[in-house]
């Protein structure tokens, strides 16, 4: 994979191989891991910056803790590429995020070292605490360490888990990998000195002895202990940011230089002997050791293949703008027309396209952090006061706020617009990020309007239509990637709520499609035409309210109906059509075609849609088999009656 050699890394396949390394050897190993990570990801693409920042931390953790017997629980997976390299997967790193290759996140079925799957943030502390409770319940003996990025600390689950941990007082360690907090140089020296002091076994033995002695002095002893405790807390307030964690019941150590292996080894060796919940605050530099990543952290967080010397990716050929960009620019246009519009995102301004609004109208833009539940209820509060919030949240992340959509918005008849980017199969990020369930989980909610555009022009018009709705939530679901390249008209057109359209008339079979699948169905109709099958293609546009009039019309004209969606077949668009057909007296044959009732793995969208037969050829094959099987059954039935 590389022109480089890795003398220390070549000696390592699993953590046991470097448990006896000296500190200088560990430093050399860290250098090799970083060089290898840059070499591989520059060719394959993937998440780079966070992993570069966590190299020394990963080496130190696996050096001190007896993994996989001891459990490391990583939050998300962006920071865990070095963990994969050191746990038996370095020779397969070149397959990461590729079809049938390594996952870009933690995956329990991939390695015994991946103790908990992680694609959504803020889960590590809760999961680790559960493992600790199971350990104690089963009378077992192992350490559990949760490694949490500072971005995940914006999520409420972190504090729910820490609060519970503080109450249970069980023995486990949380490592806060902080690559964003700014700490002044003069504080560094004091903090490191103080941290080394309070982590030193001699200091802790001395403190324990003092407390034991003063405990025998009745009233005076209590007073001395209270003064000592206040003194220690007062010093911590001055030199550390740890009082919040102390208040939640954690013993706090930090900040620690996360690139100083000697210090990391020392602190982990010490704190693993302590009882109760421990939090070690480690500061790291995202992109550490690779100048282009250090200078442009955001651009080199997640990357496509790039030139290792310059850090610049090969320029993509010009093509249609992405749905995300179309959406983001449309929001700005509409916000200029409507002073009530505001935008909300959960730590994804660039990923959702709301960065355009952020730049143009910063006073009408809100980033709530990795806190989807809060973001949705925050939108509800805005809506109660006459604002029209556009909550732009990835399809898979909005799942985390399902209760808030029902209870805080729909139940109260509030006008909130949900813009669900990444609907359908997103590609390399895999099952944790596929928008495979949104049509199902949204359409069951009373009051909800759910629509999906067939192209970028329809996306703009749907967004405009959503702003015109009153006293109801609206969800617009659209795919990742580029539009189909149709010319965009100036201005917007309102779409009648709950009305579909016939985009290709036909004679033999009606294919009712939603969203991106309309384009694939149209291409499939061309393949079917070559087989003598004339398929009608209907762009349904709305999953809720479903166009019952259109469905009845199609059912009156065709014996064979097929639905196509890039959403789970269970409870999705096809189910909505089936429910509508069940109210009719005329009976037709219906084929529901969509994502299978399983989690779809990672790969390019083209590879994955081909696998689940939702590309044009796959849709055509399914339609052809459906027609032929129905005709065969009909022919056998007629023959049996004639005989």
C-alpha positions as CSV (number, residue, x, y, z in Angstrom):
1,X,0.0,0.0,0.0
2,X,2.9,2.4,0.6
3,X,6.4,3.2,-0.3
4,X,7.2,3.6,3.4
5,X,8.4,1.0,5.8
6,X,7.0,0.7,9.4
7,X,9.6,-1.0,11.5
8,X,7.7,-0.8,14.8
9,X,4.2,-1.4,13.3
10,X,5.5,-4.4,11.4
11,X,6.2,-6.0,14.8
12,X,2.6,-5.5,15.9
13,X,-0.6,-7.3,15.0
14,X,-2.5,-7.1,18.2
15,X,-2.1,-5.1,21.4
16,X,-0.4,-8.0,23.3
17,X,2.5,-7.5,20.9
18,X,3.4,-4.1,22.4
19,X,2.4,-4.5,26.1
20,X,6.1,-4.8,27.0
21,X,7.3,-1.9,24.9
22,X,9.3,0.9,26.5
23,X,8.0,4.5,26.2
24,X,10.5,5.3,23.4
25,X,9.3,2.2,21.5
26,X,5.7,3.2,22.1
27,X,6.5,6.6,20.6
28,X,8.0,5.0,17.5
29,X,5.0,2.8,17.2
30,X,2.7,5.9,17.3
31,X,4.8,7.5,14.6
32,X,4.4,4.4,12.4
33,X,0.6,4.2,13.0
34,X,0.2,7.9,12.0
35,X,2.3,7.5,8.9
36,X,0.4,4.3,7.9
37,X,-2.9,6.0,8.5
38,X,-2.0,8.9,6.2
39,X,-0.6,6.5,3.6
40,X,-3.7,4.3,3.4
41,X,-6.5,6.9,3.8
42,X,-4.9,9.2,1.2
43,X,-5.5,6.3,-1.3
44,X,-8.9,5.0,0.0
45,X,-10.6,8.1,1.6
46,X,-12.3,7.9,4.9
47,X,-12.1,9.8,8.2
48,X,-8.7,11.2,8.8
49,X,-8.4,14.2,11.2
50,X,-9.9,12.6,14.3
51,X,-7.8,9.4,13.9
52,X,-4.6,11.4,13.6
53,X,-5.4,13.1,16.8
54,X,-6.0,9.9,18.8
55,X,-2.9,7.9,17.8
56,X,-0.9,8.3,21.1
57,X,-4.1,7.9,23.2
58,X,-4.9,4.6,21.4
59,X,-1.4,3.3,21.8
60,X,-1.4,4.1,25.5
61,X,-4.8,2.6,26.2
62,X,-4.0,-0.7,24.5
63,X,-0.6,-0.7,26.2
64,X,-2.0,-0.3,29.7
65,X,-5.3,-2.1,29.5
66,X,-5.5,-5.9,28.8
67,X,-7.8,-5.7,25.8
68,X,-9.9,-7.4,24.6
69,X,-10.4,-8.8,28.2
70,X,-10.6,-5.2,29.3
71,X,-13.2,-3.3,27.3
72,X,-12.6,-0.1,25.3
73,X,-15.9,1.6,24.3
74,X,-15.3,4.2,21.6
75,X,-17.9,6.9,20.9
76,X,-18.7,7.1,17.2
77,X,-15.8,5.7,15.1
78,X,-14.0,8.6,13.5
79,X,-11.3,8.5,16.2
80,X,-10.9,4.7,16.1
81,X,-8.9,4.1,12.9
82,X,-5.7,3.7,14.9
83,X,-7.7,1.2,17.1
84,X,-8.4,-0.8,14.0
85,X,-4.8,-0.7,12.9
86,X,-3.6,-2.0,16.3
87,X,-6.2,-4.8,16.7
88,X,-5.5,-7.1,13.8
89,X,-6.9,-5.2,10.9
90,X,-4.0,-3.1,9.6
91,X,-3.7,-5.4,6.5
92,X,-7.3,-4.7,5.6
93,X,-7.4,-1.0,6.3
94,X,-7.2,-0.3,2.6
95,X,-10.7,-1.8,2.3
96,X,-12.3,0.6,4.9
97,X,-15.7,1.9,4.0
98,X,-15.6,-0.1,0.7
99,X,-18.0,-2.8,-0.5
100,X,-17.4,-5.9,1.6
101,X,-14.5,-4.2,3.4
102,X,-13.9,-2.9,6.9
103,X,-16.6,-0.7,8.4
104,X,-15.7,3.0,8.9
105,X,-17.2,2.7,12.4
106,X,-17.0,0.2,15.3
107,X,-18.7,-3.1,14.6
108,X,-19.1,-6.0,17.0
109,X,-19.2,-8.6,14.2
110,X,-15.9,-7.3,12.8
111,X,-13.6,-7.7,15.8
112,X,-13.7,-8.9,19.4
113,X,-11.9,-5.6,20.2
114,X,-15.0,-3.6,19.0
115,X,-17.0,-4.1,22.2
116,X,-19.9,-1.8,21.1
117,X,-21.1,-0.6,17.7
118,X,-21.0,3.1,17.3
119,X,-22.2,5.3,14.5
120,X,-24.3,7.8,16.3
121,X,-22.6,10.0,19.0
122,X,-22.9,10.2,22.8
123,X,-23.6,6.5,23.5
124,X,-20.3,5.3,24.9
125,X,-20.7,6.2,28.5
126,X,-24.2,4.6,28.8
127,X,-22.9,1.4,27.0
128,X,-19.8,1.2,29.2
129,X,-21.8,1.7,32.3
130,X,-24.0,-1.2,31.3
131,X,-21.0,-3.4,30.7
132,X,-19.7,-2.4,34.2
133,X,-23.0,-3.3,35.8
134,X,-23.0,-6.7,34.0
135,X,-19.4,-7.3,35.1
136,X,-20.3,-6.7,38.7
137,X,-23.6,-8.7,38.4
138,X,-21.6,-11.7,37.0
139,X,-18.8,-11.3,39.6
140,X,-16.2,-10.9,36.8
141,X,-13.0,-8.8,36.8
142,X,-12.1,-6.5,34.0
143,X,-11.7,-2.8,33.3
144,X,-14.1,-0.8,31.2
145,X,-13.0,2.5,29.5
146,X,-15.3,4.8,27.5
147,X,-13.5,7.1,25.1
148,X,-15.7,10.1,24.2
149,X,-14.9,13.0,21.8
150,X,-15.6,16.6,22.9
151,X,-18.2,16.9,20.2
152,X,-20.2,14.1,21.8
153,X,-20.3,16.0,25.0
154,X,-23.0,18.2,23.4
155,X,-25.4,15.2,23.5
156,X,-27.7,14.8,26.4
157,X,-27.1,11.0,26.7
158,X,-23.6,11.7,27.9
159,X,-24.9,13.5,31.0
160,X,-27.7,11.0,31.6
161,X,-25.1,8.3,31.6
162,X,-22.7,10.2,33.8
163,X,-25.4,11.1,36.3
164,X,-26.4,7.4,36.6
165,X,-22.7,6.4,36.9
166,X,-22.2,9.0,39.7
167,X,-25.2,7.5,41.6
168,X,-24.1,3.8,41.1
169,X,-20.5,4.7,42.0
170,X,-19.2,1.7,40.0
171,X,-15.6,1.4,39.0
172,X,-15.0,2.5,35.4
173,X,-13.1,5.2,33.5
174,X,-14.2,7.8,31.0
175,X,-11.6,9.4,28.7
176,X,-12.7,12.7,27.3
177,X,-10.7,13.1,24.1
178,X,-10.9,16.9,23.7
179,X,-9.6,18.2,20.4
180,X,-11.3,21.5,20.4
181,X,-11.1,23.2,23.8
182,X,-8.7,26.1,24.0
183,X,-6.4,26.0,27.0
184,X,-4.0,28.8,27.6
185,X,-0.3,27.8,27.8
186,X,0.2,29.1,31.3
187,X,-2.7,26.9,32.5
188,X,-1.1,23.9,30.9
189,X,1.8,23.8,33.2
190,X,-0.2,24.3,36.4
191,X,-2.8,21.7,35.2
192,X,-0.3,19.1,34.3
193,X,1.6,19.6,37.6
194,X,-1.6,19.4,39.6
195,X,-2.9,16.4,37.7
196,X,0.4,14.5,38.2
197,X,0.1,15.4,41.9
198,X,-3.4,14.2,42.5
199,X,-2.9,11.0,40.4
200,X,0.3,10.0,42.2
201,X,-0.2,7.0,44.4
202,X,1.9,8.5,47.2
203,X,-0.3,11.6,47.3
204,X,-3.5,9.4,47.4
205,X,-2.1,7.2,50.1
206,X,-1.2,10.3,52.1
207,X,-4.7,11.8,51.6
208,X,-6.3,8.5,52.7
209,X,-4.1,8.3,55.8
210,X,-5.0,12.0,56.7
211,X,-8.7,11.2,56.3
212,X,-8.4,8.1,58.4
213,X,-6.6,10.0,61.1
214,X,-8.9,13.0,61.2
215,X,-11.9,10.6,61.2
216,X,-10.8,9.7,64.8
217,X,-10.8,13.3,66.0
218,X,-14.5,13.7,66.3
219,X,-15.7,17.3,65.7
220,X,-12.3,18.7,65.0
221,X,-11.5,15.9,62.6
222,X,-14.7,16.7,60.6
223,X,-13.8,20.3,60.4
224,X,-10.3,19.6,59.2
225,X,-11.6,17.2,56.5
226,X,-14.2,19.7,55.3
227,X,-11.4,22.4,55.0
228,X,-9.1,20.0,53.2
229,X,-11.9,19.1,50.7
230,X,-12.7,22.7,50.1
231,X,-9.1,23.5,49.5
232,X,-8.7,20.7,47.0
233,X,-12.0,21.7,45.2
234,X,-10.9,25.3,45.2
235,X,-7.6,24.5,43.5
236,X,-9.4,22.4,40.9
237,X,-11.8,25.3,40.2
238,X,-8.8,27.5,39.5
239,X,-6.7,25.2,37.4
240,X,-9.1,22.7,35.8
241,X,-12.5,22.6,34.1
242,X,-13.4,19.5,36.0
243,X,-15.9,20.7,38.6
244,X,-18.9,19.7,36.5
245,X,-17.6,16.1,36.3
246,X,-16.9,16.1,40.0
247,X,-20.4,17.3,40.7
248,X,-21.7,14.4,38.6
249,X,-19.8,12.0,40.9
250,X,-16.7,11.5,38.8
251,X,-13.1,11.9,40.1
252,X,-11.5,14.2,37.5
253,X,-7.9,14.1,36.2
254,X,-6.8,16.6,33.6
255,X,-6.2,18.2,31.3
256,X,-3.6,15.7,30.1
257,X,-1.5,16.3,26.9
258,X,-2.9,13.6,24.7
259,X,0.2,13.4,22.5
260,X,2.6,12.8,25.4
261,X,2.8,9.0,25.6
262,X,4.9,8.9,28.7
263,X,2.3,11.0,30.6
264,X,-0.7,9.0,29.2
265,X,0.9,5.7,30.2
266,X,1.6,7.0,33.7
267,X,-1.9,8.4,34.2
268,X,-3.7,5.3,32.9
269,X,-1.5,3.0,35.0
270,X,-2.4,5.1,38.1
271,X,-6.1,5.6,37.6
272,X,-6.9,2.0,36.7
273,X,-6.2,1.2,40.4
274,X,-8.7,3.7,41.7
275,X,-12.2,2.9,42.7
276,X,-15.4,4.6,41.6
277,X,-16.1,6.6,38.4
278,X,-13.0,8.3,37.0
279,X,-12.8,10.9,34.2
280,X,-9.5,11.6,32.5
281,X,-9.5,14.7,30.4
282,X,-7.1,14.4,27.4
283,X,-6.4,17.2,25.0
284,X,-5.4,16.3,21.5
285,X,-5.0,18.1,18.2
286,X,-7.2,17.0,15.4
287,X,-5.0,16.2,12.3
288,X,-1.9,15.9,14.5
289,X,1.3,15.2,12.7
290,X,0.0,15.9,9.2
291,X,0.4,19.6,8.3
292,X,-2.5,19.9,5.7
293,X,-4.9,18.3,8.3
294,X,-3.6,20.5,11.1
295,X,-4.2,23.6,8.9
296,X,-7.6,22.7,7.6
297,X,-9.2,20.4,10.1
298,X,-12.7,20.7,8.7
299,X,-11.8,19.8,5.1
300,X,-9.7,16.8,6.2
301,X,-12.1,15.4,8.7
302,X,-13.7,13.1,6.2
303,X,-11.9,12.8,2.9
304,X,-12.0,11.3,-0.6
305,X,-8.6,10.0,-1.9
306,X,-6.1,12.9,-2.0
307,X,-2.5,13.8,-2.8
308,X,-0.5,12.9,0.3
309,X,2.0,15.7,-0.2
310,X,-0.5,18.6,-0.6
311,X,-3.5,17.1,1.1
312,X,-5.6,18.2,-1.9
313,X,-8.1,15.7,-3.4
314,X,-8.3,15.2,-7.1
315,X,-10.8,17.7,-8.6
316,X,-14.1,16.1,-9.4
317,X,-15.6,16.5,-12.8
318,X,-18.2,19.2,-12.9
319,X,-21.7,17.9,-12.5
320,X,-25.1,18.9,-11.3
321,X,-25.2,20.5,-7.8
322,X,-26.0,18.2,-4.9
323,X,-29.5,18.0,-3.3
324,X,-27.9,19.4,-0.2
325,X,-26.6,22.5,-2.0
326,X,-29.9,23.0,-3.8
327,X,-31.8,22.8,-0.5
328,X,-29.3,25.2,1.3
329,X,-29.6,27.9,-1.4
330,X,-33.4,27.5,-1.5
331,X,-33.6,28.1,2.3
332,X,-31.8,31.4,1.9
333,X,-34.1,32.4,-1.0
334,X,-37.2,31.6,1.1
335,X,-35.8,33.2,4.2
336,X,-35.4,36.5,2.3
337,X,-39.1,36.3,1.3
338,X,-40.4,35.1,4.7
339,X,-39.1,36.8,7.8
340,X,-40.5,34.0,10.0
341,X,-38.2,31.3,8.6
342,X,-35.3,30.1,10.8
343,X,-32.9,27.2,10.3
344,X,-31.8,24.5,12.9
345,X,-29.1,21.9,12.6
346,X,-27.6,19.4,14.9
347,X,-23.9,19.9,14.4
348,X,-24.1,19.6,10.6
349,X,-24.3,23.0,9.0
350,X,-22.2,22.0,6.1
351,X,-23.6,18.5,5.8
352,X,-27.2,19.8,5.6
353,X,-26.6,22.9,3.5
354,X,-27.6,25.3,6.2
355,X,-24.1,26.8,6.2
356,X,-25.5,29.0,3.4
357,X,-28.1,30.4,5.8
358,X,-25.5,30.6,8.6
359,X,-23.3,32.9,6.3
360,X,-26.1,35.0,4.9
361,X,-28.4,35.4,8.0
362,X,-26.5,34.2,11.1
363,X,-29.2,35.6,13.4
364,X,-31.7,33.1,11.9
365,X,-29.5,30.1,12.2
366,X,-29.1,27.8,15.2
367,X,-26.7,24.9,15.7
368,X,-27.8,22.9,18.7
369,X,-24.8,20.5,18.7
370,X,-25.2,16.7,18.6
371,X,-28.5,17.0,20.4
372,X,-31.3,16.0,18.0
373,X,-33.9,15.6,20.8
374,X,-33.3,19.1,22.1
375,X,-33.2,20.5,18.6
376,X,-36.6,19.2,17.7
377,X,-38.2,20.5,20.9
378,X,-36.3,23.7,20.5
379,X,-38.0,24.0,17.1
380,X,-41.3,23.3,18.7
381,X,-40.8,26.2,21.1
382,X,-39.9,28.5,18.2
383,X,-43.1,27.4,16.4
384,X,-45.3,28.2,19.3
385,X,-44.3,31.9,18.9
386,X,-45.0,32.2,15.2
387,X,-41.6,31.2,13.7
388,X,-41.3,28.6,11.0
389,X,-38.4,26.4,11.9
390,X,-36.7,24.3,9.2
391,X,-35.0,21.5,11.1
392,X,-32.4,20.1,8.8
393,X,-31.3,16.7,10.2
394,X,-30.0,13.6,8.5
395,X,-32.7,11.0,8.2
396,X,-30.9,8.5,10.4
397,X,-30.2,11.0,13.1
398,X,-33.8,12.2,13.3
399,X,-34.7,8.7,14.5
400,X,-33.1,9.8,17.8
401,X,-35.9,12.4,18.3
402,X,-38.9,10.3,17.4
403,X,-40.7,10.9,20.7
404,X,-40.2,14.7,20.4
405,X,-41.7,14.7,16.9
406,X,-44.8,13.0,18.2
407,X,-45.2,14.6,21.6
408,X,-43.8,18.1,21.3
409,X,-44.7,18.9,17.7
410,X,-47.4,16.7,16.1
411,X,-49.6,16.5,19.2
412,X,-49.5,20.3,19.6
413,X,-50.3,20.9,15.9
414,X,-47.1,22.9,15.4
415,X,-45.7,24.0,12.0
416,X,-42.2,22.6,11.9
417,X,-40.5,21.6,8.6
418,X,-38.1,18.6,8.8
419,X,-35.6,18.5,6.0
420,X,-34.2,14.9,5.9
421,X,-31.0,14.8,4.0
422,X,-29.4,11.3,3.3
423,X,-32.7,9.5,2.6
424,X,-32.1,6.1,1.3
425,X,-28.8,4.3,1.0
426,X,-25.9,6.8,1.6
427,X,-23.0,4.6,0.8
428,X,-19.7,4.2,2.7
429,X,-21.0,5.2,6.1
430,X,-23.2,2.1,6.1
431,X,-26.1,0.9,8.1
432,X,-25.7,3.5,10.9
433,X,-26.2,6.2,8.4
434,X,-28.6,4.8,5.8
435,X,-31.9,6.7,5.8
436,X,-33.8,3.4,5.5
437,X,-36.7,3.9,7.9
438,X,-37.9,7.5,7.7
439,X,-41.0,6.9,5.5
440,X,-42.1,4.2,7.9
441,X,-41.5,6.0,11.2
442,X,-42.9,9.4,10.0
443,X,-46.0,8.3,8.2
444,X,-47.5,6.7,11.3
445,X,-47.6,10.1,13.1
446,X,-50.9,11.9,13.0
447,X,-50.9,15.4,11.4
448,X,-47.6,14.7,9.6
449,X,-47.2,15.5,5.9
450,X,-44.4,13.4,4.3
451,X,-43.1,14.0,0.8
452,X,-40.1,13.1,-1.3
453,X,-39.0,14.9,-4.6
454,X,-38.2,13.1,-7.8
455,X,-35.6,15.8,-8.7
456,X,-33.9,19.0,-7.5
457,X,-36.6,21.2,-9.0
458,X,-39.3,19.4,-7.1
459,X,-37.2,19.6,-3.9
460,X,-37.3,23.4,-4.2
461,X,-41.1,23.4,-4.8
462,X,-41.7,21.0,-1.9
463,X,-39.7,23.2,0.4
464,X,-41.8,26.2,-0.7
465,X,-45.0,24.2,-0.3
466,X,-44.0,23.2,3.2
467,X,-43.7,26.9,4.3
468,X,-47.3,27.4,3.2
469,X,-48.7,24.7,5.5
470,X,-50.4,25.8,8.7
471,X,-50.6,24.0,12.1
472,X,-49.0,20.8,10.9
473,X,-45.5,19.3,10.8
474,X,-44.0,18.6,7.3
475,X,-41.2,16.3,6.4
476,X,-39.3,16.4,3.1
477,X,-37.0,13.5,2.5
478,X,-34.3,13.6,-0.2
479,X,-31.1,11.7,-1.1
480,X,-27.4,12.3,-0.7
481,X,-25.5,13.1,-3.9
482,X,-26.0,15.2,-7.0
483,X,-29.3,16.1,-8.6
484,X,-30.1,14.8,-12.1
485,X,-29.2,18.1,-13.7
486,X,-32.5,19.5,-14.8
487,X,-32.7,23.3,-15.3
488,X,-34.0,25.2,-12.3
489,X,-36.7,27.8,-12.8
490,X,-36.6,31.1,-10.9
491,X,-39.1,31.3,-8.1
492,X,-41.2,28.5,-6.6
493,X,-44.4,26.7,-7.4
494,X,-46.8,25.3,-4.8
495,X,-47.6,21.6,-5.0
496,X,-51.1,20.5,-4.1
497,X,-50.8,18.5,-0.9
498,X,-51.3,14.8,-1.3
499,X,-51.3,14.8,-5.2
500,X,-49.1,12.6,-7.4
501,X,-48.5,12.8,-11.1
502,X,-48.2,10.4,-14.0
503,X,-44.8,10.9,-15.6
504,X,-45.0,8.1,-18.1
505,X,-48.3,6.5,-19.4
506,X,-48.4,2.8,-20.0
507,X,-50.6,-0.2,-20.7
508,X,-49.4,-3.4,-18.9
509,X,-48.2,-2.5,-15.5
510,X,-48.3,0.6,-13.2
511,X,-45.2,1.3,-11.1
512,X,-45.8,3.8,-8.3
513,X,-42.6,5.3,-7.1
514,X,-41.4,7.8,-4.5
515,X,-38.5,10.2,-4.4
516,X,-35.2,9.1,-6.1
517,X,-36.8,5.8,-7.2
518,X,-38.9,7.7,-9.7
519,X,-35.8,8.2,-11.9
520,X,-34.8,4.6,-11.5
521,X,-38.3,3.5,-12.3
522,X,-38.3,5.6,-15.5
523,X,-35.0,4.0,-16.6
524,X,-36.5,0.6,-15.7
525,X,-39.4,1.3,-18.0
526,X,-37.0,1.7,-20.9
527,X,-35.6,-1.8,-20.2
528,X,-39.1,-3.2,-19.8
529,X,-40.1,-1.7,-23.2
530,X,-37.4,-3.7,-24.9
531,X,-39.1,-6.8,-23.5
532,X,-42.5,-5.7,-24.8
533,X,-43.8,-4.5,-21.4
534,X,-45.3,-1.0,-21.4
535,X,-45.0,0.3,-17.8
536,X,-46.8,3.4,-16.5
537,X,-44.7,5.4,-14.0
538,X,-46.4,7.4,-11.3
539,X,-44.5,10.0,-9.2
540,X,-46.6,9.8,-6.0
541,X,-44.7,12.6,-4.3
542,X,-46.5,12.2,-1.0
543,X,-46.4,9.2,1.3
544,X,-48.8,11.0,3.7
545,X,-51.4,12.0,2.8
546,X,-51.3,9.3,0.2
547,X,-53.0,10.2,-3.1
548,X,-56.0,7.8,-2.8
549,X,-57.6,9.2,-6.0
550,X,-54.6,8.4,-8.0
551,X,-54.4,4.9,-6.5
552,X,-58.0,4.2,-7.3
553,X,-57.6,5.5,-10.9
554,X,-54.5,3.3,-11.4
555,X,-56.2,0.3,-9.8
556,X,-59.2,0.7,-12.2
557,X,-56.9,0.7,-15.2
558,X,-54.3,-2.0,-14.3
559,X,-54.4,-5.5,-12.9
560,X,-50.8,-5.3,-11.8
561,X,-49.4,-2.6,-9.5
562,X,-45.9,-2.3,-8.2
563,X,-44.5,0.2,-5.6
564,X,-40.8,1.2,-5.5
565,X,-39.1,2.9,-2.6
566,X,-35.6,3.2,-1.1
567,X,-37.1,2.7,2.4
568,X,-37.9,-0.4,4.3
569,X,-40.7,-2.4,2.9
570,X,-42.1,-2.8,6.4
571,X,-44.6,0.0,7.0
572,X,-43.3,2.3,4.3
573,X,-44.7,3.8,1.1
574,X,-45.7,0.4,-0.3
575,X,-47.6,-0.3,2.9
576,X,-49.5,3.0,2.5
577,X,-50.5,2.1,-1.0
578,X,-51.6,-1.4,0.1
579,X,-53.8,0.2,2.8
580,X,-55.4,2.5,0.3
581,X,-56.1,-0.4,-2.1
582,X,-57.7,-2.4,0.8
583,X,-60.5,0.2,0.9
584,X,-61.4,-0.4,-2.8
585,X,-63.8,-3.1,-4.0
586,X,-61.7,-3.8,-7.1
587,X,-58.9,-6.3,-6.4
588,X,-55.5,-6.0,-8.1
589,X,-52.2,-7.8,-7.7
590,X,-49.7,-5.7,-5.8
591,X,-45.9,-6.1,-5.5
592,X,-44.2,-4.0,-2.8
593,X,-40.5,-3.5,-3.7
594,X,-38.1,-1.6,-1.4
595,X,-35.3,-2.2,1.0
596,X,-35.3,-5.7,2.5
597,X,-36.1,-6.3,6.2
598,X,-32.4,-6.3,7.2
599,X,-29.6,-3.8,7.7
600,X,-27.9,-3.0,4.5
601,X,-24.1,-3.0,4.7
602,X,-21.7,-0.3,3.4
603,X,-20.4,0.3,-0.2
604,X,-21.0,2.8,-2.9
605,X,-24.7,3.7,-3.5
606,X,-24.5,2.2,-6.9
607,X,-23.2,-1.1,-5.5
608,X,-25.8,-1.2,-2.8
609,X,-28.8,-0.3,-4.9
610,X,-27.7,-3.0,-7.3
611,X,-27.5,-5.5,-4.5
612,X,-31.1,-4.8,-3.3
613,X,-32.4,-4.6,-6.9
614,X,-33.4,-1.0,-6.7
615,X,-31.3,0.2,-9.6
616,X,-33.0,0.4,-13.0
617,X,-32.1,-3.1,-14.0
618,X,-33.1,-4.6,-10.7
619,X,-36.5,-2.8,-10.8
620,X,-37.1,-4.0,-14.3
621,X,-36.2,-7.6,-13.4
622,X,-38.5,-7.6,-10.4
623,X,-41.3,-6.1,-12.4
624,X,-40.8,-8.7,-15.2
625,X,-40.8,-11.6,-12.8
626,X,-43.9,-10.2,-11.1
627,X,-45.8,-10.0,-14.3
628,X,-44.7,-13.4,-15.6
629,X,-45.4,-15.2,-12.3
630,X,-48.9,-13.6,-12.2
631,X,-49.6,-14.6,-15.8
632,X,-48.4,-18.1,-15.1
633,X,-50.7,-18.4,-12.1
634,X,-53.6,-17.0,-14.1
635,X,-53.0,-19.4,-17.0
636,X,-52.8,-22.4,-14.7
637,X,-56.0,-21.3,-13.0
638,X,-57.9,-20.9,-16.2
639,X,-56.6,-24.2,-17.5
640,X,-57.8,-26.0,-14.3
641,X,-61.3,-24.4,-14.6
642,X,-61.5,-25.4,-18.4
643,X,-60.6,-29.0,-17.5
